[in-house]
Amino acid sequence: KLGINFLHIKAAVIDNSIGYISTSNLTNSSLYKNREYMVVTQNSWVVASIKTILDKDRQDISLSKKDIHPNLWVCPIDCREKLEYLITSAQQSILIQAQYLQDSRIFETLLAARTRGVDIRIIVADGQEKWWVDRLSDNIRIQQDPYVHAKSILVDDRWLQIWSHNFSTNALDNNREMSIVSDDKKSINIFKNQFEKDRQKAKEYDEKWLKDKQEN
């Protein structure tokens, strides 16, 4: 009934009052070695929606859009359309820190945003597929340490999304995934500060990697 290929969600509800949505698995590398992000919420409506989603999945009961709080995105139900809309709506900037980018539709949506003049900055992990790098090379940094397992996007310094899914077709269209969108200024500032620190740290490695790629 779930209609999914893989359960990739990273979420929990504690005492029916605290909700967690994270990019990290419950592994040593995720908790101590990787770049990961987690959102904690006590919004009763959001927590109730997370609980409903987890409960229905546990009982193998199909979800509907009415089960999903507007601040939550759930794959494969509505996450693609919401992500594409978020990128399309960008007016000034898009910051992405993610393990990899492999979905062609998202890639083309990002290219269209750049054509509109949106400042796009992307940090991805080392050792991924690189078929799209040539067309976005000026916007990309490859981060080697800590390993980027994060899945996050900040649009116009206003909307921060933390999720379980990668920028891949399988994640968006086939897996069970969950994300949360926040406009909390403190959370946005924490993310931006860490993003810029990581981006500066990744810059030298990225330039070396691009030079090696061109020579080969």
KOLGUFI-115921 format. One record per atom (N, C-alpha, C, O): x, y, z. Coordinates in steps of 0.001 Angstrom, whole numbers, padded with zeros to 6 digits, always signed. Example, Ala and Ser with C-alpha at 12.3 -4.5 7.8 and 13.67 -1.06 7.14 Angstrom:
<recs>
+013190-005690+007800;+012300-004500+007800;+013200-003300+007800;+014236-003319+008465;+012850-002250+007080;+013670-001060+007140;+012900+000030+007870;+013409+001138+008039;
</recs>
This chain:
<recs>
+000812-001211+000000;+000000+000000+000000;+000847+001263+000000;+000433+002288-000542;+002030+001199+000603;+002871+002381+000654;+003277+002833-000736;+003442+004030-000972;+003441+001900-001657;+003802+002253-003019;+005161+002892-003131;+005346+003825-003911;+006123+002403-002361;+007463+002981-002367;+008493+001886-002601;+008242+000704-002368;+009678+002324-003074;+010777+001384-003270;+011605+001197-002012;+012068+000095-001719;+011793+002302-001257;+012725+002264-000150;+012276+003224+000938;+011846+004339+000644;+012373+002801+002192;+012043+003648+003335;+013304+004403+003739;+014197+003846+004377;+013365+005671+003360;+014566+006483+003573;+014303+007641+004535;+015168+008497+004721;+013147+007675+005133;+012737+008745+006033;+013606+008745+007283;+014062+007692+007728;+013838+009945+007855;+014599+010078+009105;+013814+011026+010008;+014070+012230+010029;+012865+010478+010748;+011975+011305+011561;+011538+010541+012802;+011571+009312+012843;+011125+011308+013819;+010656+010697+015069;+009744+011670+015788;+009810+012882+015583;+008888+011113+016636;+008046+011902+017528;+008261+011394+018947;+008168+010193+019200;+008550+012309+019876;+008806+011966+021268;+007651+012471+022132;+007341+013662+022131;+007018+011556+022868;+005946+011902+023819;+004831+012723+023183;+004204+013545+023850;+004589+012504+021914;+003521+013201+021184;+003643+014718+021229;+002660+015419+020988;+004835+015240+021535;+004978+016685+021690;+006210+017272+021007;+006277+018485+020804;+007177+016445+020652;+008397+016919+020008;+008625+016121+018737;+008624+014890+018755;+008821+016828+017637;+009070+016174+016368;+010487+016419+015894;+011023+017515+016055;+011091+015402+015310;+012439+015489+014755;+012391+015103+013285;+011783+014098+012915;+013034+015905+012456;+013276+015531+011064;+014743+015803+010786;+015237+016898+011052;+015436+014813+010254;+016887+014888+010148;+017365+014414+008787;+016649+013724+008061;+018589+014800+008458;+019268+014267+007276;+020078+013023+007620;+020535+012316+006722;+020259+012750+008900;+021211+011720+009332;+020560+010394+009652;+019429+010334+010135;+021290+009337+009374;+020911+008016+009845;+021399+007847+011285;+022184+008659+011775;+020943+006813+011948;+021399+006522+013308;+022651+005650+013236;+022645+004486+013636;+023728+006250+012711;+024991+005553+012564;+026104+006421+013146;+025939+007629+013314;+027221+005800+013445;+028354+006532+013989;+028840+007603+013034;+029117+008730+013445;+028945+007255+011752;+029448+008216+010773;+028515+009418+010635;+028978+010554+010527;+027204+009172+010638;+026258+010278+010523;+026331+011210+011724;+026310+012431+011573;+026418+010634+012905;+026355+011429+014129;+027669+012101+014488;+027669+013130+015164;+028804+011532+014041;+030094+012051+014485;+031040+012498+013375;+032021+013187+013654;+030770+012124+012122;+031736+012398+011064;+031179+013220+009907;+031924+013968+009274;+029905+013100+009625;+029333+013743+008445;+028837+015152+008747;+028667+015529+009907;+028604+015937+007667;+027834+017161+007794;+026363+016797+007663;+025915+016352+006606;+025623+016986+008735;+024206+016658+008800;+023458+017824+009454;+024062+018670+010113;+022140+017857+009263;+021305+018857+009913;+020055+018179+010475;+019592+017165+009954;+019525+018757+011539;+018297+018249+012144;+017409+019423+012546;+017899+020442+013033;+016120+019277+012344;+015137+020254+012801;+014322+019625+013923;+013846+018496+013807;+014171+020373+015008;+013347+019953+016139;+012180+020932+016242;+012389+022145+016257;+010973+020420+016312;+009802+021281+016379;+008855+020850+017494;+008693+019660+017767;+008240+021829+018126;+007191+021567+019108;+005850+022140+018651;+004906+022230+019436;+005775+022526+017381;+004499+022968+016824;+003527+021794+016835;+003771+020776+016187;+002448+021930+017555;+001549+020789+017793;+000953+020248+016498;+000786+019036+016359;+000630+021123+015548;+000050+020658+014289;+001073+019897+013458;+000759+018870+012858;+002299+020410+013429;+003341+019731+012679;+003666+018378+013312;+003795+017374+012612;+003795+018360+014628;+004092+017108+015334;+002987+016087+015092;+003265+014912+014853;+001735+016532+015154;+000610+015622+014917;+000653+015050+013507;+000343+013877+013300;+001036+015876+012538;+001128+015397+011159;+002249+014382+011001;+002066+013354+010350;+003420+014663+011595;+004528+013693+011542;+004081+012366+012136;+004343+011306+011567;+003403+012424+013285;+002940+011203+013947;+001958+010439+013069;+002049+009216+012962;+001024+011143+012441;+000063+010486+011554;+000780+009778+010406;+000445+008645+010061;+001761+010450+009822;+002506+009859+008710;+003238+008605+009162;+003182+007573+008493;+003930+008693+010302;+004672+007534+010802;+003732+006397+011179;+004012+005234+010889;+002616+006733+011825;+001653+005702+012233;+001048+004990+011023;+000946+003764+011004;+000649+005761+010019;+000039+005146+008840;+001041+004280+008083;+000699+003198+007605;+002278+004759+007977;+003292+003943+007313;+003533+002650+008085;+003694+001588+007484;+003556+002734+009394;+003790+001546+010216;+002674+000521+010037;+002910-000686+010099;+001452+001016+009814;+000306+000121+009643;+000048-000207+008170;-000918-000895+007838;+000931+000300+007287;+000780+000069+005853;-000541+000623+005335;-001232-000011+004537;-000876+001824+005810;-002081+002524+005366;-001675+003657+004440;-000751+004409+004754;-002338+003791+003320;-001981+004814+002339;-002149+006220+002907;-003101+006501+003635;-001213+007091+002563;-001292+008489+002966;-002054+009296+001931;-002113+008932+000756;-002635+010396+002385;-003243+011353+001466;-002651+012727+001759;-002022+012922+002799;-002843+013664+000865;-002279+014993+001050;-002837+015684+002291;-002160+016524+002885;-004055+015345+002688;-004647+015982+003871;-003948+015559+005162;-004089+016223+006189;-003195+014457+005116;-002425+014036+006287;-001172+014876+006497;-000575+014843+007574;-000770+015627+005476;+000527+016287+005463;+000382+017773+005774;-000274+018503+005030;+000987+018220+006862;+000997+019643+007199;+001675+020425+006072;+002623+019920+005471;+001212+021654+005764;+001821+022422+004675;+003326+022629+004811;+004011+022799+003803;+003854+022619+006030;+005294+022789+006230;+006076+021486+006058;+007305+021481+006121;+005363+020389+005842;+006005+019100+005623;+005855+018708+004157;+004837+018990+003525;+006869+018065+003636;+006828+017496+002286;+007096+016008+002415;+008002+015596+003140;+006315+015204+001718;+006474+013756+001815;+006587+013160+000412;+005716+013354-000436;+007663+012445+000195;+007844+011725-001072;+007239+010333-000941;+007281+009740+000137;+006681+009808-002020;+006589+010420-003351;+005293+011180-003582;+004880+011348-004730;+004632+011649-002508;+003307+012243-002644;+003344+013657-003204;+002680+013949-004199;+004126+014548-002564;+004082+015941-002995;+005437+016635-002988;+005504+017837-003244;+006525+015911-002700;+007810+016591-002504;+008376+017167-003803;+008975+018242-003785;+008198+016473-004928;+008755+016988-006184;+008075+018295-006580;+008754+019274-006889;+006762+018321-006575;+006075+019531-007018;+006396+020713-006105;+006507+021844-006578;+006545+020464-004801;+006858+021541-003866;+008303+022013-004023;+008575+023210-003935;+009225+021084-004251;+010618+021465-004436;+010795+022266-005720;+011484+023286-005722;+010190+021823-006798;+010296+022555-008055;+009672+023937-007938;+010189+024910-008488;+008557+024020-007218;+007921+025332-007011;+008823+026243-006187;+008946+027429-006492;+009460+025699-005137;+010341+026492-004292;+011498+027075-005092;+011821+028255-004959;+012120+026241-005925;+013241+026719-006742;+012759+027746-007768;+013416+028764-007989;+011622+027478-008386;+011062+028392-009385;+010696+029738-008773;+010773+030767-009445;+010299+029737-007507;+009877+030969-006844;+011038+031830-006379;+010826+032980-005993;+012262+031309-006406;+013428+032051-005915;+013622+033343-006700;+013538+033358-007928;+013884+034428-005969;+014103+035727-006589;+015550+036203-006474;+016035+036934-007338;+016243+035788-005406;+017572+036326-005158;+018648+035258-005016;+019703+035363-005641;+018402+034235-004210;+019480+033294-003908;+018955+031903-003609;+017836+031726-003127;+019797+030917-003909;+019541+029522-003555;+020846+028937-003039;+021853+028940-003746;+020831+028436-001812;+021958+027715-001239;+021564+026253-001098;+020526+025938-000516;+022396+025358-001633;+022131+023925-001543;+023354+023236-000955;+024473+023436-001427;+023141+022438+000061;+024193+021565+000580;+023608+020157+000616;+022719+019853+001412;+024126+019314-000261;+023520+018001-000444;+024571+016994-000878;+025632+017353-001388;+024255+015738-000664;+025199+014677-000995;+025498+014652-002486;+026650+014509-002894;+024453+014792-003299;+024647+014838-004750;+023412+015405-005428;+022357+015555-004812;+023563+015715-006697;+022481+016214-007542;+022412+015343-008777;+023328+015349-009599;+021322+014587-008915;+021238+013628-010019;+019923+013675-010782;+019765+012961-011771;+018982+014494-010348;+017690+014537-011035;+017721+015604-012124;+017997+016770-011840;+017443+015221-013357;+017581+016135-014488;+016569+017281-014425;+016891+018403-014816;+015356+017020-013941;+014345+018083-013863;+014747+019150-012852;+014591+020343-013113;+015264+018729-011697;+015723+019693-010707;+016913+020469-011252;+017020+021679-011056;+017799+019765-011932;+018960+020409-012533;+018535+021501-013514;+019065+022611-013467;+017595+021202-014392;+017139+022181-015369;+016413+023338-014687;+016506+024478-015144;+015694+023063-013604;+015013+024122-012857;+016020+025068-012224;+015794+026277-012169;+017142+024517-011741;+018211+025351-011191;+018861+026203-012286;+019157+027378-012070;+019077+025610-013448;+019653+026371-014558;+018742+027531-014962;+019218+028626-015261;+017445+027287-014968;+016491+028344-015308;+016530+029460-014269;+016441+030638-014614;+016662+029087-012994;+016757+030098-011935;+018022+030933-012114;+017991+032152-011941;+019127+030289-012455;+020368+031043-012679;+020220+031998-013856;+020734+033115-013810;+019537+031581-014896;+019298+032446-016052;+018502+033684-015659;+018684+034751-016245;+017616+033546-014665;+016845+034688-014164;+017689+035621-013303;+017219+036689-012911;+018926+035236-013005;+019786+036071-012186;+019864+035664-010737;+020438+036391-009926;+019294+034507-010382;+019342+034030-009005;+020766+033557-008685;+021363+032802-009452;+021294+034006-007556;+022626+033593-007099;+022527+032180-006527;+021887+031961-005498;+023165+031228-007202;+023089+029827-006790;+024447+029377-006273;+025463+029550-006947;+024463+028803-005085;+025686+028265-004498;+025398+026847-004024;+024432+026610-003299;+026234+025916-004433;+025988+024498-004175;+027228+023865-003571;+028342+024076-004050;+027031+023093-002523;+028091+022267-001948;+027630+020819-002019;+026541+020482-001554;+028468+019965-002606;+028135+018550-002696;+029316+017713-002217;+030404+018235-001973;+029087+016417-002086;+030117+015508-001586;+031101+015129-002682;+030799+015221-003872;+032265+014708-002262;+033273+014198-003176;+032830+012833-003721;+032106+012095-003052;+033272+012511-004936;+033090+011171-005466;+031724+010870-006026;+031344+009701-006098;+030963+011877-006429;+029635+011651-006977;+029651+011707-008505;+030691+011940-009121;+028481+011489-009100;+028379+011657-010549;+028578+013137-010895;+028119+014015-010164;+029265+013408-012012;+029632+014793-012315;+029200+015219-013723;+029805+016114-014312;+028164+014587-014255;+027740+014884-015617;+027215+016308-015774;+027164+016835-016886;+026829+016925-014672;+026214+018241-014737;+027167+019362-014336;+026788+020532-014382;+028399+019029-013942;+029301+020021-013369;+029663+021123-014366;+029707+022295-013990;+029923+020772-015631;+030374+021762-016602;+029419+022950-016712;+029861+024084-016895;+028129+022703-016602;+027144+023768-016787;+026866+024557-015506;+026235+025613-015552;+027333+024050-014375;+027138+024757-013106;+028444+024908-012327;+028424+025143-011119;+029569+024774-013011;+030851+024693-012313;+031152+025927-011473;+031761+025813-010410;+030735+027111-011935;+031003+028330-011182;+030213+028405-009884;+030534+029199-008999;+029190+027585-009772;+028315+027634-008599;+028597+026528-007593;+027986+026497-006525;+029514+025617-007916;+029664+024387-007144;+030950+024363-006335;+031993+024830-006792;+030866+023816-005133;+032037+023464-004346;+031924+021988-003976;+030848+021504-003626;+033031+021293-004057;+033083+019889-003663;+033690+019814-002266;+034837+020210-002061;+032925+019310-001313;+033389+019249+000073;+033833+017831+000421;+033059+016880+000310;+035066+017707+000834;+035627+016405+001139;+035515+016050+002628;+035278+014894+002980;+035688+017053+003492;+035701+016799+004939;+035103+017987+005679;+035576+019111+005513;+034057+017760+006505;+033395+016468+006710;+032542+016078+005507;+032103+016930+004735;+032320+014796+005368;+031544+014277+004244;+030127+014854+004270;+029467+014864+005309;+029674+015330+003119;+028353+015953+003035;+027282+014882+002857;+027115+014324+001773;+026567+014609+003929;+025400+013741+003859;+024121+014554+004038;+023015+014015+004031;+024300+015865+004197;+023155+016764+004369;+022290+016785+003121;+022752+016473+002024;+021031+017155+003301;+020106+017361+002202;+019321+018624+002562;+018347+018560+003312;+019748+019772+002024;+019203+021032+002507;+019224+022088+001417;+020060+022064+000513;+018270+023027+001529;+018197+024136+000586;+017654+025358+001319;+016721+025253+002115;+018241+026505+001045;+017774+027786+001582;+017491+028713+000413;+018367+028962-000416;+016272+029222+000347;+015846+030067-000763;+015573+031480-000258;+014785+031685+000665;+016239+032447-000881;+016041+033873-000593;+016240+034229+000875;+015632+035176+001375;+017086+033474+001565;+017331+033702+002999;+016029+033696+003794;+015940+034302+004862;+015031+033014+003269;+013695+033058+003881;+013129+031686+004182;+012488+031485+005213;+013365+030741+003284;+012788+029413+003429;+013902+028375+003492;+014621+028153+002518;+014029+027751+004648;+015031+026708+004858;+014337+025357+004890;+013392+025148+005650;+014820+024441+004053;+014246+023100+004009;+015323+022083+004365;+016406+022067+003780;+014998+021232+005340;+015846+020123+005750;+015072+018846+005474;+013900+018742+005836;+015717+017866+004835;+014963+016689+004408;+015782+015417+004522;+016965+015441+004861;+015131+014324+004234;+015814+013021+004214;+016250+012637+002811;+017112+011774+002652;+015671+013261+001784;+015896+012779+000421;+017050+013495-000269;+017320+014670-000023;+017712+012755-001131;+018731+013321-001989;+018069+013964-003215;+016877+013782-003460;+018868+014716-003977;+018368+015309-005218;+018455+014256-006317;+019202+014412-007284;+017697+013203-006162;+017708+012120-007151;+016278+011773-007547;+015336+011984-006784;+016139+011246-008735;+014819+010875-009233;+014196+009792-008365;+013006+009844-008058;+014992+008821-007975;+014468+007731-007148;+013944+008256-005818;+012879+007838-005364;+014681+009167-005189;+014250+009711-003906;+012948+010487-004039;+012035+010322-003230;+012863+011334-005060;+011696+012193-005219;+010455+011440-005659;+009344+011783-005255;+010635+010414-006485;+009488+009763-007117;+009153+008377-006590;+008064+007863-006848;+010087+007759-005846;+009866+006365-005471;+010020+006056-003983;+009399+005117-003487;+010830+006822-003268;+011087+006505-001862;+010087+007169-000921;+009410+008128-001291;+010004+006644+000303;+009330+007386+001354;+010367+008291+001994;+011346+007828+002580;+010134+009591+001872;+011019+010617+002402;+010171+011688+003080;+008974+011801+002816;+010798+012473+003954;+010084+013572+004598;+011014+014762+004778;+012198+014600+005070;+010464+015958+004601;+011223+017173+004846;+010347+018191+005557;+009123+018068+005598;+011005+019199+006115;+010292+020270+006798;+010839+021607+006324;+012046+021758+006139;+009963+022564+006130;+010327+023909+005714;+010143+024852+006892;+009119+024815+007574;+011147+025704+007127;+011105+026625+008251;+011478+028027+007806;+012324+028204+006930;+010844+029026+008413;+011243+030418+008202;+011822+031016+009482;+011908+032237+009618;+012218+030159+010416;+012795+030592+011684;+014147+031264+011440;+015069+030644+010910;+014259+032528+011828;+015456+033313+011524;+016699+032738+012189;+017769+032719+011581;+016577+032272+013416;+017732+031717+014114;+018252+030482+013388;+019459+030328+013201;+017344+029610+012983;+017741+028400+012258;+018394+028746+010923;+019387+028135+010529;+017830+029727+010238;+018377+030146+008949;+019789+030698+009116;+020677+030388+008322;+019994+031510+010141;+021327+032079+010367;+022349+031005+010732;+023496+031064+010288;+021941+030030+011533;+022846+028930+011876;+023252+028166+010623;+024426+027855+010422;+022258+027868+009780;+022558+027147+008547;+023470+027960+007632;+024443+027427+007097;+023166+029250+007447;+023970+030093+006549;+025416+030188+007019;+026346+030091+006218;+025599+030380+008322;+026959+030488+008853;+027748+029211+008616;+028915+029265+008227;+027118+028054+008849;+027810+026787+008632;+028063+026554+007151;+029122+026059+006765;+027093+026912+006327;+027242+026755+004879;+028449+027547+004379;+029258+027019+003615;+028579+028796+004795;+029679+029626+004320;+031026+029122+004831;+032018+029176+004105;+031073+028636+006060;+032310+028042+006567;+032702+026822+005740;+033864+026665+005366;+031732+025963+005459;+032009+024766+004656;+032407+025137+003238;+033293+024516+002650;+031755+026146+002697;+032044+026552+001317;+033479+027074+001189;+034169+026770+000216;+033914+027843+002155;+035286+028337+002114;+036292+027200+002281;+037337+027181+001631;+035970+026276+003139;+036852+025134+003347;+036913+024258+002106;+037956+023669+001820;+035830+024163+001373;+035765+023293+000191;+036352+023954-001052;+036625+023259-002031;+036554+025258-001047;+036926+025973-002269;+038235+025483-002884;+038278+025205-004083;+039284+025372-002107;+040584+024965-002644;+040513+023577-003252;+041062+023341-004329;+039849+022665-002579;+039708+021301-003103;+038913+021306-004394;+039245+020573-005325;+037877+022111-004465;+037046+022182-005663;+037858+022660-006868;+037764+022080-007950;+038648+023708-006684;+039424+024227-007789;+040436+023191-008291;+040653+023073-009497;+041046+022453-007386;+041978+021402-007771;+041237+020308-008525;+041725+019801-009535;+040057+019946-008035;+039283+018883-008681;+038877+019288-010102;+038962+018475-011022;+038439+020535-010286;+038043+020992-011609;+039239+021018-012561;+039108+020670-013735;+040410+021431-012055;+041608+021452-012882;+041980+020036-013325;+042314+019814-014488;+041920+019085-012396;+042216+017689-012736;+041232+017172-013772;+041617+016450-014691;+039956+017540-013627;+038935+017072-014560;+039209+017607-015966;+039107+016872-016948;+039561+018898-016052;+039829+019503-017363;+041046+018874-018023;+041056+018671-019237;+042077+018560-017236;+043284+017960-017787;+043055+016549-018267;+043736+016080-019179;+042077+015850-017646;+041792+014473-018025;+040720+014386-019102;+040364+013289-019532;
</recs>
